């Protein structure tokens, strides 16, 4: 479904009716920013607004979804629009499912890393009640880990090397601070190595840009 074409059609019909974006928005009881978004092709009207919008503009729903006035090809266009709506719905459903799977995987990875990094915390020592400071420390640690893992996962999906590098650098620095603050000696070396690798990769990337 061509959102840009539909947006241009809405703008054309609105102007033919002598309405401004604000006037059309007032009739539909929505904001003029929503009208602007439609006309710029950045979104489609919600189903509940399609009929009221068509009534105001003097067009049919099929004409709205086609982005043009229909005559003899009305039935074919109606079938095309129906198929297009079904395809869009399926794509949105797949995107939602993929997002849920990605979030679940990131959460599991974050929990595993969190357990490994904080396995020596007194929370795991039986018979001892964790102090508020320890609980705060563990909570902040998990949030930072989950944020880093999520960003890295998103960067990999989007094939953004800069974002991956930034996330890895953040993770390395965070681990270094944790190792120094919590005296986790075994974590110092891998954290320091991670920082050095990120620094070297940044320099190489900068060098390539200057060379090109």
GIKABEL-V572904 format. One record per pair of residues at least 6 apart in sequence whose C-alpha atoms are under 7 Angstrom apart, sorted by the first residue. I is the first residue (numbers start at 1). J is the second residue. Records with the same first field share a line. If there is no record, write none. Layout:
BEGIN
I = J + J
END
This chain:
BEGIN
1 = 84
3 = 41 + 42 + 43 + 44
4 = 40 + 41
5 = 67
6 = 64 + 65 + 66 + 67
7 = 38 + 39 + 40 + 41
8 = 39
9 = 67 + 68
10 = 39
11 = 39
13 = 57
14 = 57
17 = 57
21 = 32 + 35
22 = 32
25 = 31 + 32 + 35
28 = 52
37 = 43
38 = 44 + 45
50 = 61
51 = 61
54 = 60 + 61
62 = 78 + 81
63 = 69 + 70
65 = 81
66 = 77 + 81
106 = 146 + 149 + 150
107 = 146
110 = 145 + 146 + 149
114 = 142 + 145
122 = 130
123 = 130
148 = 167 + 171
151 = 167
152 = 164 + 167
155 = 163 + 164
156 = 164
165 = 198
169 = 194 + 195 + 198
172 = 191 + 194 + 195
173 = 191 + 195
175 = 187 + 191
176 = 188 + 191 + 192
179 = 185 + 187 + 188
END
